[in-house]
Amino acid sequence: MKSKNFMKVWKYAFILTLILAGMAFNGKVVKAADGEIKAVTIKTGKEGLDNNNYNGKLSAVGDDGYVRGSVIKVTTDCSGLLRFHYQGNNSDIVSITVYSDEGLTKDIAYTSLNASSKTEISMGLSIPKAGTYYASVRTFEEEDIDFTIAADIYSSDDDSLTEGKSKLVTLLSNKDSNFYKITLKSQGLVKVYTTYANGKKCYAEVDIYEAAGGKRKLVSKGESLAEGSVTGLAQGTYYIKLSNGSDSYYSIKYKFTAINDKSGAKKTKAASLKLGTASKGLILAKDTTSKEDWYKITLNKAQHVTITFTGDVTGDVTLSFYDSENYLFGGLYINEYTAKDSAIPYVGNGNSKKLPKGTYYVKVTKDGSSTSGAYSIKIQ
């Protein structure tokens, strides 16, 4: 009796051992990929997928509707939002699971879509870093399916920008941020333009950091603007930070305008203005509110003058107009909301219609620590 029970227990133990051994063995079994594609890195939006696709076949398994699938090896040059482009006949439900390992045990992203009403579907998945991945493509259909699959990726890696050229990028989430390096060979005005990849206005933050001692130091905070966010910067290396957006695709570029600011740092060193000629000035993001730009103009006879003050700035900028005795005649004011030129005619005291001959001074100041940009003064 004991012998029979022992044999029975041994039998089940043997079967269990085989099962466990089989599980362990199957855990190490790696199914060779059915095909391989390279995810095209989208930089301009004009990249083609024709040379990086895979034509495959999902064979029917009978009338029981079991899940059937293929494994596609996918390589990427960067992290970002990976899009699969799938096209197939008789496809109803299509699911794609992306794994980081060839054994398909470490899934990192998944999506499932109904493709019955579309000849082609696209889906976006978050890929944490450049490398090799394995995409399991599965359907539930009971007929043979011929399909084509391709992939592209919008980079979420830190990168460099070339002045005037748009780059298509992505944020993986509202907590993600990317840094884009720019190098300025002289001081001037930097305008950063950002939209969603489709050209529509987006909602994100565009901050500018300065390279300092191997670290990044914040010099300007701004918003993501299709019309351009404005910053006055000195010569050097900077990083444009895109953040606080959503898991979406963006277009970003910057435009640089060099500006030779000849203003004087104080009244006694005021730069001369020529009647009827505009003079440009620059307010740097790193300038303090105590910094002053001074100009002067000399009238050789009594005359009527008009001062025009314009700018491409963020924040508030004030122009003050004095005579040589420091009498304040008034001022002008511009900011990013100034829609038209800020201009005003100046006349002398009392009923005089003209300013007396003499020397007059213009002082330009920034009204807030975050103010910067470029301006133009013209007296005529």
Residue, then its C-alpha position, 0 to 999 in steps of 0.5 A: m500500500k505504501s509502495k503504491n502511494f509512493m509511486k503515485v506521489w513520485k509520478y505527480a512529482f515527476i510530472l510537476t518537475l517536467i512542467l516546471a522544467g518546461m516552464a523554465f526552458n520556455g522562459k529561455v526560448v527566444k522566438a526569432a523576429d519575423g522581420e526588422i524595421k528601423a524607426v525613421t527619425i522625424k526632423t523635418g516632417k518630410e521623411g519617407l517610410d518606404n525604405n524602412n517598412y516590413n511586408g509580413k503575413l499573419s496566417a490563419v489558425g482555424d475557426d477558433g479565433y486564436v490570437r495570431g501575431s508576428v514579432i518585428k525588431v525595431t531600432t531607434d536612434c533616440s528616445g521619443l514617441l514611436r509611431f507604428h504605421y500599419q496597413g493590412n487586409n481584413s484587419d479588425i482589432v490590431s494590438i501592438t506591444v513593445y518589449s525591451d527584450e527579445g524574449l518578450t518578457k519586459d513590455i514597456a508600451y502597448t496600444s490596441l486599435n480598431a482598424s476595420s474602418k481604416t486602410e492605415i492606422s498610426m499609433g504613438l508609444s513612449i520609448p525611453k531611450a535609443g536602442t533595439y526593441y521588439a514589437s509584437v503585432r497581433t490580431f484576432e482574425e480567422e483569415d490570412i492577413d497580409f500587412t505592411i508595417a513601418a515606424d517613425i519617431y519624434s525625438s525627445d533627446d537633448d539636441s542642438l538647433t541651427e538658426g532659422k531651421s525648424k526641428l520636430v521634437t516631442l515631450l514624453s509627458n507633462k513632466d518631460s523636458n528637452f534642452y536645445k543648445i544654441t551658440l551666439k557669436s555676438q549679442g543680440l535678440v533671440k526669438v524662439y518659435t514653437t507650435y505643435a507639429n501641425g502648426k497650431k499654437c501649443y501650450a508649453e514653457v520655453d526657458i533659456y539657460e546659460a552655460a556657466g561653469g559646466k552647469r546650466k543657469l536660468v537667465s530667462k523664463g518664457e512661454s511657448l509662442a507661435e509668434g516668438s518668445v523674445t530674449g536679449l542675450a549676450q554672446g555665448t552658449y545657451y540652452i533652450k528648455l522646452s517643458n510643461g507640455s503634453d505627450s505630443y509633437y512640437s516644432i521648435k526653431y529660433k531666429f537671431t538678430a545681432i544688435n550693436d548697442k551704442s548707448g552710454a551707461k550714464k548721462t555723461k557718456a550718452a551716445s549721440l542721436k542724429l535727427g531723423t535717424a533711428s538708433k537701436g538698443l539692446i536690453l539683456a536678460k541678465d541686465t539689472t533694473s538699475k542699468e540705464d541706456w543714455y542718448k543725447i541729441t543737440l538742437n541747433k535751433a528752436q524746433h518741434v520734435t517727435i520721438t518714436f519709441t518701438g521695440d520687440v521686448t518682453g516685459d516693460v520698458t520706459l523712455s524718459f526725456y530730459d533737457s540739460e537741466n534734468y527737467l523731465f519733459g515726459g516719457l514713452y512706454i512699450n512692452e510685448y503688448t504694444a501694438k503700435d509705435s509709441a510716439i509723442p511730439y514734444v514742445g517747450n514750456g508754456n505756449s511755445k510750440k517749439l523746443p528751445k535749442g540745446t542738448y536733450y537726453v533720453k534714458v531707457t530702462k527696464d522696469g522688471s528683472s525679467t524684461s529683455g529685448a531690443y528697441s529703437i529710438k527715432i527723433q525727428 
